[in-house]
């Protein structure tokens, strides 16, 4: 745009909301123009003017993220430096990156951005004033600046913005490519976090989720060091003040199941649990919207028609401007980013001083053998939390096909965990024991057979089971002990046919069911070997027992 010297819609107001802590402090100099803390309407005007996005008939902004329509989970790196290296769980999700290589990469990015127009959002991550962190998101796309404004907690006070000094900064530049020959990366895309310098680089991907998850990874490192449990979960609170947590990977139902008209939503994805209560890290939601139903999920569906919402990779008709939530031709991972207050039934403070009475682990079992709901004791809870069994749903990560992929993701979010999984599991145990929390494993996957044979469990049944658990109605029913995992499975549940609670009933061949269940147990046992050395014996033995045929 600058080469043609157009006046853009917000050009006269670009610096009105600027911080005194300028971009030169990040080594960014000789810039064309910086658009500081633009509000939503101004960012939408800029995005449309620059050809980055289009306005749909309902008012939402539609963007196409190009090559990357999901997280590049294998392209995340952490700088291996003295202040943090002994605390980090190095491995496939935390690949080491040398300080020297980071210095070179950062310098090249600074040079690349010279003469460019940049957008800055100064905001907070963490709703609790005791733990919130001032951050800065620097992007070269107007719509990504709106994404940051939607997803984090914006500042609307001019004096506060003027004095804002970030404690962590993300520089996101989709058009800047890293060089595997120089940087030692897998591809031209990289997310690199430097805890010593309090800066992260998101390069080579326009997918908004990379900005969100990079900051989540940062919080997952910093907060546990203060005794705060960082969690990949949604959270809500009932009319009696009883909080509930819903852990799970993308596609397992965190957003859908926590958006309950009878309970107030705290947040749908990322939270902290401190000694004072539970708080949302974010100020917005990032919901999957493929095949979203107005009947099943009215609150989220309504957000797809709101001015201020960003629709990522949702197919739209350029003539009518109507969107098609059924169309997965771009990706299964279509997303809506919107402020949390677009949902009518929220906790305005995005936090509660009440502690969770129920902790729910959501798993999407693609093999169709797990019970739809089970009650776990504390050691079983730690075992299943560290295991993090689920199925990765198509589209949420690059490289996934249509068929769900069986996976174990420690802490129900391994790509975002920086410490060893037991570090988080032990923190969770401390919180649950202190506040007498109940723990449930809920299967939102398949029944009557594996993917392609059985069918996805009814969301109505899942909601009825959850409501019964949260309302205490399952405290007095009869339970049976599961033959393989040893956890307790309710024999009856209000609003749910008894047959549903015994998954083998839905299989035509019972022998095949037990063989599949045993095969899943074998996968659990093999996976847990990765963590057994760092776990107490009582946790290790809380896993499944193989069936003798």
Phi, psi and omega in degrees: 000321186292332183293334177267354177056046173281146168276120181273165186304325186256013189300324182283347183242014188301325185253007185299327185247033184283149172276152174289341179272092192279174183289344175299334177293342177258010180079014180261109183228169179056042179275156176289300180204146178243127178261109189265121167050042179298141176286172186306308182301321181293320179292324177295316177301315181296315182298318180290317180300324183274001179075018180277338189204171177227153178267127180276170183298330179279345180113348180284154179270128181255126179233151175244123185270009172072226186302318184259116178246015181201175179290139172269078189299334182270006183244027178259136182227153175233131180292127181272097183230166193298326188288340186229347192299329182279354182255353190262139177276087184290143181161209188296331182261346177231077182282133181289143179228128187287148177302325181294315178295322178296318178302317179293318179297314180299317180296320179294321178295318178300318179292320181299324185275355176299135180081000181265163171264130183237155178243136182237134169238118173264123185206189178240154166240127185104114183282335181284120181304335180286340185229358183294151181235128175289129182230168176224131175247118179250124182225163173253017176233133179295319184292328178289332175292322174294321177302313179297321180294322177292316193275331179258191185256106187287160178249125183248012179254122185298320180292322179294321177296321181298325184265002187295125173235113185290143173264349172208142184229137172247130172251115182247120179223097181299328184277349177274122181256133172283163183243108182306328181292326181266317190267348180073021180273170179282329187210192178277357181254139177202142168245114186238123183251131177240103183289330180292318182267358179055048179215148175226148178244129173244109188235141170080010177220134178264357182295121185299329182301338179293323178294313181299311185285334175295317179290327176297318178300319178300314180294327179294338175273312190286314189292318179302333177293342176259010180080015179258126179285119177264131193224137172271084186205161167261166183211141173216175183221137182277177183294339178267007179087008181279118181274154177220145178245142180234102178274149175164155176284170177303134177093356180268350174117010181304309183291313184297312187283336178276343176276078186250124182298341180267000180223150180272135182277129172271318178180167190248002187208319190222124185217162171241146177239105182256182176292345182262349181143202184246138179220147178283140172284332194250173174244007184213182178238152180225079192266142169289137184235008179297128180056033179295135184252131177294333181283314184280327185224066187298322183295314181289320180300320180297328181292339179288353180243021184254138172294125184113338175283142171254126175256111181270121173060023171279132182286137181221157179264117185294341179277306182274341185067015177278143178266157178234100183286349179275340189277117180251023185293334176274317179187155169287341189266048176290143188225154171235126175251124181208155178297146183301328183286000169289338177276128188292331190251066184244163169274111187304326182283350181061029180198163175219145176272002175268145182267151183299130173270338180224135176241122185246128172261118180264125176233138176259096184276104183284347179274345175073029184244337183287146174299154182290335175206138180219149177258130184252143169277179189296317180292322176295322179299315180294320180299312183288330177293315179293323179292311179060046181291136174195189170235128176290128184271143183311134172098337187284340174226151178298135174099352180278138177271198181288318184286133178302147182249119179301133185210155171241119183236101187309136179064021183054038179173044185307322182299342184251001182268135184254322176278172175296143182306324181294332177301315178288318182299320180291323175297317179298316179302314180302316181293316183293319179294318182297325186249012173054050182276143173270148181237135182231142171254119184243124180267113177259017183267230191259152174229153176079010181142170181288177175307131181095343178244304177277199179224160179292137182299145182298129178295333177295316178296318180298317179297319179296320178294317179296314180300321179295320178294314183292328182272002178082007183287343178268001181288336188245001181276167178282145179238154169243152179271126180294134187293332185258312184267343177078357177282170184265134180241126180296139178279328177227156177205132179305131175079008181230125177302141183300327179302326183295328184284347175244095190299333181296337180297334183273356179265132177292326182245107183293324179299319179296321178302309184293327177293320178294320180295318178296322178296322177294319178301320179298321178294319176302310183300315181295317180297320186291344176301335179294337187242350190302322182299329182265007185241147174297154182302322184295337175280315182300322183275001179276004180277191185285158174247127184295148178277137177267116179265000000 
